[in-house]
Amino acid sequence: MRDPIVEEVRKYRMEHTQKFGGNLAAICADLRSVQEASGHEVVRLPAKRVEPNETAGGVAKRRRVQ
């Protein structure tokens, strides 16, 4: 099933990528400038520490029995 909203987002993303010739650094710099110009507060939360026996959601991984 094709979602028209997803298709529109992909279209604009591709146009933006082509505008910068696929240069990821230039794309990111442009997105940062747009973000800064928006005037919205940017919130950066510290990374959460994940224990080796947990997933990102905090649920313990199941061990395989061999």
Secondary structure as UniProt FT lines:
FT   HELIX           4..19
FT   TURN            20..22
FT   HELIX           24..38
FT   TURN            52..53
FT   TURN            56..57
//
